[in-house]
Amino acid sequence: MTQLNLSGNQLTQVPESISQLVNLTELDLSVNQLTQVPESISQLVNLTQLDLSHNQLTQVPESITQLVNLTKLNLSVNQLTQVPESISQLVNLTKLNLSGNQLTQVSESISQLVNLTQLSLSGNQLTQFPESISQLVNLTQLSLSRNQLTQVPESISQLVNLTQLNLSYNQLTQVPESISQLVNLTQLDLSVNKLTQVPESISQLVNLTQLNLSYNQLTQVSESISQLVNLTQLSLSGNKLTQVSESISQLVNLTQLSLSGNKLTQVPESISQLVNLTQLSLSDNQLTQVSESISQLVNLTQLDLSSNQLTQVSESISQLVNLTQLDLSSNQLTQVSESISQLVNLTQLNLSINKLTQVPESISQLVNLTWLNLSDNQLTQVPESISQLVNLTQLDLFGNKITEIPDWLEELPNLKELDLRQNPLPISPEILGSPYHQEPGSIEKIFNYCRQLRSGNVLPLNEAKLLLIGQGSVGKTSLIKRLIDNTFDPNQSQTDGLNVTTWTIHVNSKDVRLNVWDFGGQEIYHATHQFFLTKRSLYLLVCNCRTSEEENRIEYWLKLIDSFGGQSPVIIVGNKKDEQPLDINRRALREKYPNIKAIIETSCPISEDDGIDELRQAITREVGQLKEVYDLLPLSWFEVKEHLETMEEDFISYNKYACICERNTISEEHNQEQLIDLLHRLGLVLSFRDHPILQSTNVLNPDWVTQGIYALLSDKILKTETKGILTYDDLSRVLDSQRYPANRHHYLTELMKEFQLCFEIPDCHSSTFLIPGLLPKDEPEDTKLEGDTLEFQYHYRVLPESIMSRFIVLTHDKIHNQIYWRSGVMLAYSEGNETYNIARVKADSEDKKIFISISGRETTRRSFLLMIRDVFNKIHSSFANPEISEWVPVPNYPDHPPLDYQELLGLEAMGEIDYPIGKLRTTVNLRQLLDGYEPLELRQNRRKSDHRDLAKMELLGVEESRDRFHINIYNNNQPRDYSSMSNITNSNHNQNANIANLVNQGQENYAQFTASNCNQTSGANTTELLQLITSMRQTAAQFPQEIQDDIIVDIDDVEEEINKPENQPNLTRLRKRLIALATIGATIATPVAGITDFANNAIDLGDKLGIELQLPSAP
């Protein structure tokens, strides 16, 4: 064997037996959890390539320096703080990668590696350019990006063979004159520095083909740039340019030019002479018009004019007949010229975020369009001209004023995605898709629903929720009886749990059924509100006039509604006004919470001035304003809904449900499935067809579920004696045996687990569950952590008590020594039988904060924190409007107020090195602080397109940022769903494998084994796999240029392996490429169509090929 790949196996140590593979020439140990390398590796004297990247090495192993035949050594993304002198012994090295470590200096001995041609030191903490590098005269590629360099020495001129030099993301204010001697340079990257002018010395680098000066502080471009006549790519984006020198016109070989993110008020005339341009970006400027001369750029294929102040589309653009992509989004366009029809090669057209009321008929001639974005305009109908666009695959009409879906849309043969959300359509958002999710609803389900509506009679849903919430003993139940029955019982008992009643009101000449939910106000019930506080609701926030605004916790409840129910309407009711008027600051509340529709005082005892009639009128008015009330249902669907709502059974099988559908002429299976899914999302029934236990009792009455759960949560014995420990004996004791027979008890516990209300305690004699919301409040004694700790905090606008109880449920398999309490838990991070870290996670409900502290092994603290944060991300993503911030303590000053984590990330992205804290008379090194919480690579990937995001946010404005653009501190990519942290695997696959057993197996046999293994487990056809690859390739084309090439290479490799004949694909290569693609897809934060599916597609490819992808935890 000459090659061995053990990457991505979560190895914590290298097996000693590997030293017996003396014929190895290539060894890949990347993407593991190695903290050291054994001395015995020095026996692999024939090694020429060694990859130890993405591990947890803190020093370069001395044993490696004895591998004198090495030509390629990759030590990137570890935790190295220095390079040993002995590295000088690797005299045959041609490629050395030390990027993504914590190096503050580079050993002088590196100068002896005279055969080096490629050296990467990017992503370290270097503050000065290592002089020793200047002696490596054979270098052709050098990267020192993402360090803290403030200057470059004159000695760089000695690197006369350099063809590529990357100095981006540093603190450079100037470049030495001597750089002009690097006459072989073809690529130079000086982006994201602090240059105020284009260095004159650069103009002598006449062989340059690519020059990146983006995100500096340039106010002008010097005339001398015209000498760079071989330039093909030039980026000047993100500077302060108000004009561009005429001399740029001499760069006649330019094919790509970016001037985005400057302060240009007009398109420079000089650009029109760059006739070889294929890509031009002028986005994020202050353009009000486009000059006629742009028409001379006849070779343009991509033109970006987004985020300017254009009021019309210049006729000159229509002459750019080779355009394939045109972006005019985020302008002030009121119309589009008919001449756009001349752009017959367009495949992508973005007209979103303008003021269009119609689209020209001539757009029908753009028959090559595959992607059309008309979102956030003022269209009142779907333009019929679109019906001719037979190649369209994606059509975005989000946020317009469309009232009807035309049937011809279904005839577009290639349409795969249709976004009609946030339009005044009489169709449930449960069909069109939630505006809080990045992806719209299924196009098949949208079209099927429309066909059902067209096929016969329809009825409006005429149904909504009225939810009464507030503190206990404020009179909610009495208020309901007055509203519905006009009766009052002075001895009315307090609601214990949840009461649901129906109330029919007359709205706009129609009867509308209100499902009235009366919640208990006691503390325990708050944890369950997340399942009922939805957007399709009107809220009555009931207060007691006799108590203060603070005692009524008015703002707590308003924030809770905002978090879970979005901008749903609220009526504040001050009850018991006969005893005292409601004393609150009405004006301040209305200004702060614009969804407050009325503030009404009532009195439940019957009198002439009790306010009840005024409240009824307000309820009727607001229900009439709920668009969802008028959503249409096909008559047959409506009849099935009514049958299910009136049935006496609390649960029926799916087969019985199907029979009910058949009797109502719904015979097609896909229609039955879509209807039950819709009713489930509406909350009218509960259906869990895919749940292994609940699927046999598939259609459940929600009242059966909620009443059963609330009865358990209200039980005094469970609350005070067993302290949250639940057994099936308790269910028999608490629940009515007629309605809840013993053979149905496990359905209720499964539902409580599904709703993250409880978890099953392992290793118990009989089934036993823990309800964290019923745990004692008192924190146990043994929660102190030993030694240094890693600290992290979440601060909330409102902290629902459900967050900690859900967190405890989701992390229950990591609980340390069964230590938990109502507002906190101790967790352990282990590998094998060894526990490396202990975490204490606890909430402070009064301060609305959650504190995370992690002790133990320093090298795995960060990984454990990322796991914990992933769980919180999952919980936070269920909020409609989360307002959450992240904070970290000041190093060595635990008593000082913490620092805003997002602020620190932003400062780092701006190139700042230190963060000054005046009160402490100190500064904090940003890189060192942030490295303790997240890997540099993860931070870099997340901020790749921050500059463009911020520009669009500024354009939209805070008030105007719509639901789909809601700013969240998390990746926009939604977290993958998992029921517990047990899915985060820590097993060390292959760690104990006897590598020596492979010695006598030829490389050919090993490859054949991997290929056959791949084909045995694969259940997918090639076409299906290639469709996934095509989708990923389309998304990758929109990634930032800095990483796009590498991603496409990985995709190409995957496609190449898939296309190989049976039994020939290389499973190891496939697995490595898919892990890389899934990792980048899950961490990048780029707002492009399909980004959320990218990582999922990589994982799906792995599943279909029978390859388990264990994504690496952060090093």
KOLPA-931890 format. One record per residue (C-alpha): x, y, z; residue in one letter. Coordinates in steps of 0.1 Angstrom, whole numbers, plus 5000, padded with zeros to 4 digits. Each point is the difference from the previous one (the first is absolute). Example, Ala and Ser with C-alpha at 12.3 -4.5 7.8 and 13.67 -1.06 7.14 Angstrom:
2
512349555078A 501450344993S 
//
This chain:
1115
500050005000M 501350344990T 497050225008Q 497850015032L 497150235007N 498650025036L 498550354997S 496750085017G 500049725025N 500150205033Q 503349825010L 501550125032T 503249824995Q 502049854972V 500349625004P 503649905006E 499649724975S 499950254972I 503850015002S 500249664985Q 498750134967L 503550094989V 499150024963N 497550285005L 500650314979T 496850185007E 498250025034L 496950205007D 499050055037L 498150324995S 496650095016V 500549805032N 500650105036Q 503749935004L 501950185027T 503349834993Q 501849784975V 502049695012P 503749994997E 499749684980S 498750204970I 503650094993S 500549644987Q 497950084969L 503150124982V 498549974966N 497250255007L 499850284975T 496650145009Q 498650045035L 496750175009D 499350085037L 497750294994S 496850065020H 501249845032N 500950145035Q 503849994999L 501650275022T 503549944987Q 501749864969V 501149645010P 503749965000E 499649664984S 498750164968I 503250194995T 501849664994Q 497849934970L 502650154977V 498449894968N 496850205006L 499250234971T 496550105012K 499150075037L 496650145011N 499650115036L 497250254994S 497250065025V 501649885031N 501050195032Q 503750044993L 501650305017T 503649954986Q 501949814974V 503149815012P 503550074988E 500349644989S 497550054972I 503150124980S 500849634996Q 497249954975L 502150134972V 497949834973N 496850185009L 498450184970T 496650075017K 499550105036L 496650115014N 499950155035L 496950204996S 497250035026G 502349965031N 501050245027Q 503650084989L 501350345012T 503449954983Q 501749774976V 503349835008S 503150134981E 500849644991S 497250004975I 502450194977S 501849674994Q 497049854982L 501550124968V 497949774978N 496750145012L 497850124972T 496750055019Q 499750135036L 496850105018S 500150185033L 496550154997S 497750025030G 502650035027N 500950285024Q 503150134983L 500650375007T 503150034977Q 501149854967F 502549725008P 503450114986E 501049644997S 497449954972I 501850244977S 502849744996Q 497649744985L 500950124965V 498249704983N 496650105014L 497350044974T 497050025023Q 500050185034L 496950075021S 500250225032L 496350105000S 497950045031R 502950095023N 500850335018Q 502750134977L 500550385000T 502850014975Q 501949804974V 503850015000P 502150114971E 501649664999S 496949854984I 501650114968S 502349695002Q 497049774992L 500550054963V 498249684990N 496850085018L 496949974977T 497450025027Q 500150235031L 497150025025N 500250275027L 496250065005S 498450055034Y 502950175017N 500650365012Q 502250134972L 499950374994T 502649994972Q 502049764979V 503850034995P 501550134968E 502049684997S 496949804992I 500550134965S 502849764995Q 497749705003L 499650014962V 498749644997N 496950075021L 496849914983T 497750025030Q 500150255028L 497450035028D 500150315023L 496450005009S 498650095035V 502950215011N 500350375007K 501550134968L 499050364992T 501550004965Q 501149754973V 503749955005P 501950144970E 502449705003S 497349774989I 499850164966S 503349844991Q 498749655005L 499149974963V 499349635001N 497250035025L 496849844988T 498050025032Q 500150305025L 497750025030N 500050345019L 496549965013S 498950125035Y 502850255006N 499650375004Q 500850114965L 498550334989T 501550004965Q 501849774976V 503350134987S 500750064963E 502949755002S 497749705002I 499650034963S 503449834996Q 498649675012L 498949914965V 499949635007N 497450035027L 496949784995T 498550035035Q 499950325020L 498050055033S 499650355015L 496849935019S 499450125035G 502150314998N 499150385001K 500350074963L 497850284986T 501449984965Q 502349774980V 503050124981S 499850024962E 503249804998S 498149695010I 498849994964S 503549884989Q 499549675019L 498649854968V 500549635011N 497850045030L 497249735001T 498850065036Q 499750345018L 498450065033S 499350355012L 497249915024S 499650165035G 501550344991N 498550354997K 499750034962L 497250224988T 500449924964Q 501449714979V 503650104989P 500150074963E 503449854998S 498549655008I 498350004966S 503349944983Q 500749685019L 498449804972V 501249665013N 498250035033L 497749705007T 499250085037Q 499350355013L 498850085035S 498850355009L 497749905029S 499850195033D 500850354986N 497950314995Q 499249984963L 496950174988T 500449914964Q 502249794976V 501750174972S 499349904964E 503749914994S 499649685021I 498449864968S 503549964986Q 500849725025L 498649754975V 501849705017N 498550055034L 498349695013T 499550115036Q 498950355011L 499250105036D 498350345006L 498249905032S 499750235030S 500250334982N 497550284994Q 498949924965L 496550114991T 500049854965Q 501849734980V 502250164974S 499349914964E 503749964995S 499949685022I 497749834975S 502850014975Q 502249775021L 498649694983V 502649765015N 498850065035L 499049685019T 499750165034Q 498550345008L 499450135035D 498050325004L 498749925035S 499750265028S 499550304979N 497050234995Q 498749874966L 496450064993T 500049844965Q 502249794978V 500450094963S 498649784973E 503549994985S 501149765027I 498749734976S 503250044980Q 502049835028L 499149664986V 502949825016N 499050105036L 499849705023T 499750205033Q 498150325005L 499650175034N 497550295003L 499249955036S 499650285026I 498850274975N 496750184995K 498749814969L 496249984995T 500349804968Q 502549824978V 500250064963P 498449754976E 503349984982S 501649815029I 498349694984S 502850004974Q 502749925026L 499549644994V 503349895015N 499250145034L 500349745028T 499850235030W 497850305003L 499750215032N 497150255002L 499749995038S 499250315021D 498350204973N 496450124996Q 498749754975L 496349935003T 500049704977Q 502549744987V 501150154966P 498549784972E 503150064979S 501849765024I 498049714985S 502350004970Q 503149955021L 500149624995V 503549965015N 499350175033L 500949795030T 499750265028Q 497450285002L 500050235030D 496950225005L 500350045038F 498650315016G 497850154972N 496350074999K 498949694980I 496549885007T 499749704976E 502249724987I 499449944963P 499749654988D 502450054972W 502950005025L 499649625003E 500849974963E 503550135004L 501749674994P 503350065019N 498750215030L 501449845032K 499650295025E 497250255003L 500050265028D 496650185005L 500350065037R 499050335015Q 497450074974N 496350065007P 499049664986L 497149805015P 502349715005I 501449895034S 503650085007P 500249635011E 499849934962I 502050294986L 502749965027G 500950185031S 501550354995P 502449915028Y 501649724980H 502550074972Q 498349764976E 496450034988P 497449725000G 500149704977S 499150114965I 498249664995E 497850075031K 499350364990I 498849894965F 498149715013N 498250235025Y 499150244972C 498749724979R 497749895029Q 498850355004L 499250024962R 498449664998S 496850085019G 498450205028N 502250175026V 499450145035L 502050255020P 501649855031L 498150255022N 501949895030E 502650165023A 501549975035K 499250245029L 502749955026L 499650145035L 503350045018I 501350185031G 500749945036Q 497949775022G 496950135018S 499450294976V 496549874990G 500649854966K 497549725005T 497350245012S 500750234971L 499449714975I 496749925016K 498950364998R 501050024964L 498549674988I 497049945024D 499650345016N 500149835035T 502150075030F 500849775030D 501650195029P 501349675013N 501749904968Q 503149785008S 503450074985Q 500849824967T 502149695008D 501749924967G 498350094967L 496450054990N 499050014963V 496550114989T 498550114967T 498350334994W 498250094968T 500150374991I 498550184970H 502850174978V 499350174967N 496749824995S 501649665008K 500049785030D 503649955013V 500949735025R 502450125027L 501949735018N 500450165034V 503149895020W 500050095037D 503549945014F 500949955036G 502150295011G 502249805024Q 503749984993E 500149644988I 497750064971Y 502250264985H 502249724987A 497249864979T 498950324984H 502549964971Q 497649744985F 497050234999F 501350354995L 499850014962T 499450264974K 496549904991R 498750155032S 498650305018L 501350055035Y 498250135031L 502650105025L 497950025032V 501350215029C 498750075035N 499150375004C 500749985037R 503749914995T 502950194984S 501349974965E 503149825014E 497949745019E 497949944969N 503349934982R 498450184969I 503350044981E 501049645008Y 496849874983W 500350254971L 503649894993K 498949635003L 497350054974I 502550184978D 502549725003S 497649724992F 497250164982G 501750274979G 498050324995Q 496749845009S 497350255012P 499650055038V 497250155020I 501150095035I 497049955024V 500150175034G 497649785020N 498350095033K 499750374992K 497050025024D 502649975028E 502750244985Q 500850164966P 502949854980L 503150205006D 502549944972I 501950224976N 497849944970R 501950224976R 503449865008A 498849644996L 498350084966R 503250164987E 502149715011K 497649734989Y 498150114968P 498149675000N 497950125029I 496650074983K 498050125031A 500250045037I 496749945016I 498850005037E 497449755010T 498149875030S 498549655001C 497150085023P 497150104977I 499550384999S 499350274974E 503650124999D 501849665002D 501950044967G 499049654987I 498150134969D 503050224991E 502349695004L 497749794978R 500050264973Q 503850035001A 500449624998I 497649994970T 501950284983R 503449845004E 498949654990V 498650164968G 503550144994Q 501749655002L 500749904964K 500249645009E 496449995010V 499050024963Y 502449744987D 498149774977L 499549625003L 498549774973P 496649905012L 500949635003S 503050105021W 497950225022F 497549725005E 502849765011V 501350275024K 496550045015E 499649635004H 503349965018L 499250305023E 496649855010T 501049645004M 499649865035E 503249794998E 503250175013D 502149804976F 499549804968I 502349804978S 501250144967Y 498049744981N 496850125016K 501050364991Y 500549884964A 496549845000C 498550345011I 501950164971C 498649744976E 496550065012R 500550374992N 501449934965T 503650055009I 501449684986S 503550094989E 502649905026E 502050324994H 497050225007N 499249815032Q 503650055011E 500150374992Q 496750065018L 501149835032I 503350184999D 498150334996L 497649935028L 503049905022H 501750334993R 496850195006L 499849835034G 496649854993L 501249645003V 503449855009L 501549754977S 503449835002F 500249774970R 503849975002D 500349945037H 500949645008P 497549985029I 497450264993L 499449894964Q 497649725010S 497750255017T 500450264973N 497250255004V 499750155034L 497650255015N 502250305013P 497850045030D 500749645010W 503750084999V 500050345017T 497649905027Q 502049695008G 503350195001I 498650285020Y 498549765025A 503449855006L 501850345002L 497450115026S 500249705022D 501150105035K 501849675008I 502150034969L 500950365008K 500749965037T 500749645008E 501649824970T 501450334988K 499549944963G 500549625000I 497249844980L 499049644997T 497149824983Y 498549955035D 499850385002D 498150014967L 497649745013S 499550205032R 499650354984V 498249934968L 496349904995D 500249634991S 497050034976Q 501650274978R 503649895007Y 500149625001P 503249845011A 500849874965N 500150364987R 502350145027H 503249944980H 498550224973Y 499850295024L 503549965013T 501349974964E 498250334992L 501650165031M 503449894987K 499150134965E 499150345016F 503349995020Q 498150005033L 501649695014C 502649734993F 500349645010E 502449935028I 502449714989P 500749695020D 496850005020C 498249685010H 496850134983S 499350294977S 500850325019T 500050354987F 501250345012L 498150324994I 502650285004P 497350265004G 498949845033L 503549975015L 500850185032P 501250364996K 502849965025D 503449964984E 501849695015P 503250045020E 502449814976D 499950244970T 503450165006K 502549974972L 503749945006E 502850204984G 499850244971D 496750024981T 498850124966L 497150235005E 497250104976F 496750185005Q 496650044982Y 498050325008H 496350004991Y 497450274995R 497749755016V 501249675014L 497249744998P 500449735026E 499549744974S 503550064986I 501949845029M 497549715003S 500349934963R 503850035002F 500149745028I 497849764979V 502150044969L 503349955019T 498849735024H 502549744988D 502950235010K 498750075035I 502849975026H 499349795031N 496250074997Q 500650365011I 497150234989Y 497650255014W 497150214986R 502350264984S 503249814995G 501949694992V 503649855002M 501249844967L 503149784993A 502049974968Y 501649664997S 502049804976E 499949635006G 500049955038N 501950325007E 498250325009T 501850304987Y 497750295009N 497250105023I 497650284991A 497650195023R 497150154981V 497550215020K 497450274995A 499350315020D 496450084992S 500150345018E 503050134980D 498849814969K 503349844994K 501549654995I 503549935012F 502249724986I 503249905019S 502349724988I 503049865019S 502449724992G 502349934970R 500750334983E 500349844965T 496449875000T 498350295019R 499350194968R 498649694983S 497749935029F 498850375000L 499249974963L 497949695007M 498150185027I 499550314979R 498649784972D 497349875023V 499150365010F 499950094963N 497549734994K 497850135028I 500350364990H 499149924964S 496549915011S 499450365011F 498250224975A 501950315011N 503049925022P 501950295015E 503049835015I 503650125004S 503249825008E 502650125025W 503449895013V 501950115031P 503150234999V 503049775004P 501450025036N 497250245011Y 497049775008P 498250285019D 500150254972H 496950024977P 500349754972P 500750084963L 497649984972D 501249704980Y 498550124967Q 501650345005E 503449835004L 499449794969L 499250324981G 503150185011L 502149704990E 498450014966A 500950374997M 503649915006G 500350125036E 502649835021I 499350125035D 496850105019Y 500650285025P 498250005034I 500450345015G 498849925035K 502649725003L 502850204983R 500649694979T 499549864965T 498949664989V 501649824971N 497049914978L 501549714982R 501249835032Q 496650055017L 497949884971L 502249704993D 499049875034G 496349984988Y 500149924963E 502649884975P 501250284978L 498849824969E 496549995013L 500050375006R 501550084966Q 497449794982N 497250165018R 501150354991R 500949954964K 497250214987S 499450235030D 500750324981H 497249934975R 497649895027D 500550325019L 499550214970A 496749834993K 498950035036M 500850374999E 497850034969L 497149815014L 500250185034G 499349845034V 496250064998E 499949874964E 502049685004S 497349754992R 499549665016D 502249814976R 502950245005F 499750005038H 503450055015I 501049715022N 503249945018I 500149654987Y 500849864966N 497550044979N 500049664990N 497649835023Q 501549755025P 499549634991R 497449855021D 500949755027Y 498249885031S 503049995023S 503750065001M 500549634996S 500150064963N 503250195005I 502349704998T 503249985019N 501049654992S 503549954986N 499349804969H 502949794989N 502150115030Q 500649655011N 500449854966A 503249814995N 501550194972I 502849754997A 497549754987N 499850204968L 503749974993V 499649684979N 497050134981Q 500850174968G 498850354992Q 497949854972E 498149775023N 499450285025Y 498550224972A 497949724988Q 498749945036F 499050375004T 498350004966A 498049685005S 499050135035N 498650314983C 498049814975N 498649755025Q 498550275021T 498950234973S 496250014993G 500050304976A 500250024963N 502650214982T 497450254987T 498850075035E 503550065012L 500950224971L 496950215006Q 501350075035L 503450094986I 498550244975T 498150175027S 503250045021M 501950124970R 497450284993Q 500250115036T 503849995001A 500150244970A 498650265023Q 502549955028F 502750275006P 502849974975Q 502649945026E 498649655008I 498149934968Q 502849834981D 500849755028D 496449915004I 499449944963I 503149784999V 498649795029D 496649974981I 501849904968D 501949725019D 496749875015V 498450004965E 503049834985E 499849725026E 496349954995I 500349974963N 502649725003K 498949654991P 498649775027E 502549895027N 502550274990Q 499150315020P 502550095027N 498050015032L 502750175020T 500350294975R 496250044998L 499750015038R 502750265004K 498550234973R 496549975014L 501250085035I 501750314986A 496950114981L 497649935029A 502250195024T 500350314978I 496349994992G 499150005037A 502450285010T 499950254972I 497650305005A 499350114965T 496550134989P 499649814968V 497149784987A 500349645012G 502850055025I 498049835028T 499849684978D 503749994991F 501249815031A 496949795001N 500649894963N 503549905009A 498749795029I 497249854978D 502749904975L 501849825027G 496849835011D 499249894965K 503549864995L 500049835033G 502750235014I 499650125036E 501250355003L 501350085035Q 500550374997L 503050125021P 499350195032S 501950325002A 503749965009P 
//
